[in-house]
Amino acid sequence: MRTSPTMRPSEENSALLSQIDAAPKAPGVYKMLNAQRQILYIGKSVSLHSRVRSYFKTSAIAGDLMSPANALTRRIAFMTR
């Protein structure tokens, strides 16, 4: 995997990956937040775990993170019923 100048330090990556791995597999809403806990993106999905993981996979074409917002994301909040 190619590294990007927009990637976060490994400790922040580790914390974010832990949140992604702990995401519920249930339907619900997710919020991507920056370091100041401002909302970058709000989405909904029938499987929060699958949807959120899909944002942080590398693109086969670009070889980089798929969304520029990913570089700013420091926390992900999940809401389920």
C-alpha positions in Angstrom: 0.0 0.0 0.0 1.3 3.4 -0.9 1.4 6.0 1.9 -0.3 9.3 1.4 0.8 12.7 2.7 -2.8 13.0 4.1 -2.6 9.9 6.3 -2.7 10.4 10.0 0.1 9.3 12.4 -0.1 5.6 13.3 -1.6 6.2 16.9 -4.5 8.1 15.4 -4.9 5.4 12.7 -4.9 2.7 15.3 -7.6 4.5 17.4 -9.8 5.1 14.4 -9.3 1.5 13.1 -10.4 0.3 16.6 -13.6 2.3 16.3 -14.2 1.0 12.8 -13.7 -2.6 13.9 -16.1 -2.1 16.8 -18.8 -0.7 14.6 -22.1 -2.5 15.0 -23.3 -4.8 12.1 -26.8 -3.4 12.7 -28.6 -0.7 10.7 -28.2 2.8 11.8 -26.6 6.2 11.4 -22.9 7.2 11.5 -21.1 10.5 11.9 -17.5 11.1 10.9 -16.0 13.8 13.2 -12.8 15.8 13.0 -10.4 16.6 15.8 -12.7 19.4 17.1 -15.6 17.0 17.0 -17.2 18.9 14.1 -19.3 16.7 11.8 -17.6 16.0 8.5 -20.2 13.5 7.1 -23.4 11.9 8.2 -24.6 8.6 6.6 -26.9 5.7 7.1 -26.6 2.0 6.3 -28.2 -1.3 6.9 -24.8 -2.6 8.1 -22.8 0.2 9.8 -19.7 -2.1 10.0 -19.6 -2.8 6.3 -20.4 0.8 5.2 -17.8 2.5 7.4 -15.1 -0.1 6.6 -15.7 0.6 2.9 -14.7 4.2 3.3 -11.3 3.3 4.6 -10.3 0.7 2.1 -7.7 1.7 -0.5 -8.9 2.3 -4.0 -7.4 -0.1 -6.5 -7.3 2.6 -9.2 -6.0 5.5 -7.1 -4.0 3.4 -4.6 -5.0 5.9 -2.0 -7.8 6.6 0.5 -11.0 7.0 -1.3 -12.4 10.2 0.3 -10.5 13.4 1.2 -12.7 13.6 4.3 -11.0 10.4 5.6 -7.8 12.4 6.1 -9.7 14.6 8.6 -11.7 12.0 10.3 -10.6 11.4 13.9 -13.7 9.7 15.4 -16.8 7.9 14.2 -20.0 8.0 16.2 -22.7 5.3 15.7 -26.4 5.4 16.4 -28.6 2.3 16.3 -32.1 1.6 17.5 
